[in-house]
Amino acid sequence: MKIFQQLINSPSQWIKEEGPEANIVFSSRVRLARNIQGFVFPPWASNSELKKVSTEILEAAGKSKYFKVSSVIDMEKLSFLERRFLLERHLISDEFVDNGKYRFLVATEGEIISLMINEEDHLRLQSILPGLQLMEAWKLSDKVDNDLEEYLNYAFSPQRGYLTSCPTNVGTGMRASCMIHLPSLVATNRIRDVLKGVSQLGLITRGLYGEGTSSRGDFFQISNQVTLGLKEEQILNSVERVTRRVVEEEKRAREVLLKNNSAKIKDEIGRAYGILTNAYLISSEEALQLLSKIRLGIGLGFLSGLKIGILNELFILIEPAQIQIMEGKSLNPFSRDRTRAKIIKEKLTIHPPGQMHGCMDV
């Protein structure tokens, strides 16, 4: 489809830009769950009901000023590979990958704002920004939500708030999350204790692609679990406060690495760069781990010529569906590994890091 080539040729705005605490915080996301009054929730709705709901929401999006420049994608018409492509770009959930009638994705240019229609709820509105910008992401989501509400009659209870398919989303219907890169906490074996502390504070950690997915490349998502009985500001403040605490823990872990294992960590970063710029074949898992080392090296100031945005873009581009859509055909694992190595080499050599600072210190 033409839209996928357009997406490949224009990296997501939130990926290529750098935000506050960019060395550790990859992105901030706010997702709102909404349903339309008078209709059954999607998991139990008939096709005729899903069709009516999708028509209403698409008409509302067409009237909204926030979706004047956007793409509408009918999920039923996509191949499994194309749906995986959208998941890898963080535009849809893992559940939305499953095929189904009258499911649509609406994404603005730059992919900052998107809508999933007829996922677990009738409408899932998402805004995502680079770095630690949770409050800014919320303000954007709130504006879009208010605009859509001019044309949609949301299911709302004065006592319970927004009504949702899953009881844990009832209330504000909001999930606020930050994706953070924690290689030093992993390297110092402190990650389990830190994540345990996050759960004790009432939040939850998820993997790279959200609920039900595992951590890859030393990335973790911190988000709220409960929405009922809490105001949006309370949720946002809680997630941001805990994220900042984890960021500080990662910074301290980096100091420990530099103090106790400076030569070793520099060697690992240098070796990672050497493999990534010379490999002929590389798997996605190996690439993620080595890119994680490079991203850490930038954060530590060892690779001053490289920008975080280049690494962030690579974390998306090297995934299997991205590569195959880019090539315009299905590829076997060997061909994907070869193409992945080529992409990484081109990106890193076009933007060379210069001399690695401090490499001669022993």
N, C-alpha and C positions, 0 to 999 in steps of 0.2 A: 504493500500500500504506500502511496505517496507520502502520507503523513509520517510514516516511520523513517523515511529518508530525511524528511525535514527535521525530525527530532534528533537524528544522528548528527546532522550537519550543524545543529545549533544546541550546544550543551546547555543543560538546565542552568538558569541564572543563579540559583542558590548553590550550585555545585562549584561553579568557576569563580565566584566572588568570595571574598574573605570578610568575616564578621568579627565581632568582639570575641576574644579568647580563641581565635581561629586555630591556634596550634593544638588545642585539645578538644574544643567543641566543634564538631563537624556541622551540625545543623540544629535548628529549633523548629518544632512543628506543633501546630494546634489543629485538632480535628474535632468537628462538631457533628453529632448524630442528631438527625431530625426525621420526623415522620409526618405524613399528611393526614389530617383529621378525616375520619370516616373510611379509611382503608386498612385492610389487614396487613400486619407486618410481613415483609418479603418472604421469610422462611415458610409461611403458611398461606401465602396469597396465591390465587389462581393466576394463570397467564393473562386473563382479561383484566384483572385488577392491576397487575404489574404494568401492563400496557398503558392503562389510564394514568397511573402514577408517573410513569416515565414521560408520557406526553405532557402532563402538567408541569413537571420540573424542567423539561427541556424548553418549554414555552417561556417559563419564568426566567431561565438562564438567558434566553434570547433577548429578553427585554432588559436584563440587568446591564448596567454600564460597565460592570467588571468583566463581562464576557464578550465584549464587542469584538475582540481579537482572540479567538479561541478555536479549539478543535473539538469536534464531537465524534466519539468513536463508539460504534456498536460492537460490544464485546462478543456477541454471538457470531459475528462475521470474521472474527480473528482466528488464526491458527493458535495452537498451544504455544508455539515459539513466540508469536507476537504478544500473547498475553504475558509470557515470562519476561519479555522485553520491558513491558510497562511496570511489572513488579520490580525488576532490577533498577528502574529509574525512580522507585519509591512513589509512583503515581497511583498504584492500586495495592490492595491488601492481598495476602496469600489466599484468602478465601475467595476473592474476586477473580482469581485465576481460573477457577472452575467454570466451565461453560454454563450458560443459562440464558433464557430468553429475556428480552427487554431489560438488559443490563447495559448501562452506558457510562462512559468516562467523558467528562468535559474538562479540558485543560487549557489554561491561558497560555499565551506566548511567554516563554521563559519558565513555565511550569511552577510558578510561585503559588498559584491558586488552582485547585482542581476539585471536581465533584465526582463521586461515585454514586450512581443511581441504581437503586435496588440491590445493594449489597445486603448486609444484615438488617440495615434500616433503609427506608426509602431514599434518604439523602445522607451522604457523608461528605462534609465540606472540609477541605484541608488547605492550610496555608503553611508554607515552609520557607525559612530564611536561613542564610549562612551564619555560623557562629552562634553565640549566646544572645539571642534576640527573642526570647520567649514572649515578653510583653508586647513587642512590636508585632509578632506573628498573631497574637491574640487580637490586637486592635484591628489588624487587617481582616481576620476571620469574622470579627464582630460586625464590621462595616458591610462585608459581603452578605453575611447572614441577615442583617437588617434589610438590605436591599432586596434579597430574595423573598423575605417575609412580606414585602409589599404585594407580592403576586401569589403567595402560597399560604394556605391555612394550616399552620403547624398543629400537631397534636400536643396540647399543653394542659397541665392540671395546676391550678393555683396552689394546691397542697404539695404536689410531688415534682412539679416542674415539667420539663420536656419528657414525653413518654417515648420509651425506646424498646426495641426488641429484647435486649439483654438488661436485666434488672440493675446491673452494675453501672450502666450508663444513664439511668433515670436521674433527673435533676437538671444539671447544666448540660448533660450530654457531651461534655468536653473531655478530651484526652489531650493533655499537654505533655510533650516529651522533648528531650534533648538527646541527640546522638553524640557520644563522646568517645574519644580515642585514648585508651589507657594502657599503652604498651609497657610503661615502667612499673605500674602496679602489677601487671601480669609477670614481668621479668623478676620482680622482687618477691613474688609469691604472696602479695598482700591483697590481691584482687578479691579473693573469697571473703575475707573479713570486711572489706569495704562494701561489697555488694550486700553482705548480710546486714551491715549497718543501715544501708539504704532501705531494706525491707522492714527493719525495725522502726523506721521513721514513717511507715505507712505507704511507701512507694514501691514500685516494682521495676525490675530490670529485664529487658528483652534483648533479642538478638538483632542482627543487622536489618532484617526485614519485618520486625515487629513481632506480635504475639505468635508464639509457637515456633519461632525460628531461633537458630543458635548464633552465638557470637562468632564473628569471622574477622580476621585482620585486626584483632584487639579492639573492636568497636562494640559498644554497649548502648542501649537506649534506657534512659530513666524516665518513667512516666507515673502518673497518678493511677490508682486503682479504683477509687470511689468518687462519685460525683454527687450523689444524693445528700442533701443537707449542707452542702458547701457552696459558697459563692465562687464565681470564676476567679476573682482576685485571690481568694484563699488557696485555690488549687495552683494557680500560677506562681504565687509566692513560695509555696511549699516546694514545688518542683525546681524552681530557680535556686532557692536557698540550698537545697540538697545537692543540686548540680554544682554549685559554686564550691561546696565543701569537698566534693569528689575531685573537682579540678585542682583544689589546693593539695589534696592527698597525692594526686598524680605529679604535681610540681615538686612536692617533697620527695617522692620516689625518684624523680629524675635527678634531684640533688644527691641522693644516696648513690645512685648509679655512677654519677660523675666522680663522687668522692672515693668510692670503694672499687669501682671497676672501669675507670675512665678509658684505659687502653683497650680493654675488652669491648666496650660498647662502641668505641670509634672503629675498631676492627670489624665488628659486626655490620656497622653501617657502611663502611667502605666495601666490604665483601658483597653486601646486598646490592650496592650500586653497580659493582663490577659484574655480577651475575645478570642483573636486569638489563644492562646495556650490551651484553655479549651473548646471552643465551639464544639458541636457535629454537628451542622448545621450552615451554613453561606452562605448568598447569595453573588453574585459577587459584587454587589454595596456596601453592608455593608463591605465586605472584603477590597475593594479598599479604602474606607474612613478610615478604621482602619489602614491599611498598610500605608496610607498617614501620619497618626499620628506617626507611628513607624519610618518612613523615616525622618520625621521632628525631632524626638527624637535623631536619629543618628547624624543629622546635627547640633543639639544643643549640642552634646557631652554627652547626658544623657545615651546612650546605647553603650558604647565603645566596647563591645564584638561583636556586630553585624556589618556586612559589608554592605555597600550600594549595592554591587553586589548581595547579597542574596535577598534583598528587590526588586531590579530591576527584578530579575528572577521570583520572586513570582507574580509581577504585570502581567507577561505574563502567567505563569502556571495556574493561577486560573480562566482564562477565560473559558467560556463554551465549546468551540470546543477543546481547549487544553486538558481539563479533559476527554472528551469523546474519543478523539483519543488515549490518554494515556491508557484509560481503554479498548480500542478496541471495543467499542460498544456505541450505542446511550443510553443516560440516561435521565430519567425524572428529573424535577427540584429538587425534594426531594433527589434523589440519587446524583445529581451534588453537591448540597449543603453539603451533608455528605462527599463526596469525597474531596471537596474543603477544608473543615475544617480539614480533615486528612492531606492533603498535607501541609497546612500552619503550623499545629502543628509540623509535622515532621521536616520541614525546620527550624523553629524557635528554636526548642528544641535541634536540632543537633548543632546549632550555638547559644548558649545562650548568652545573653547580659551581664551577670554578674549583680552586684548591680547597680541600677539606681542612678547615681550620683546626689546628692543634693536633694533626695526625702524627706529628713527630714527637709529641710529648709522651714519655714513657714513665 
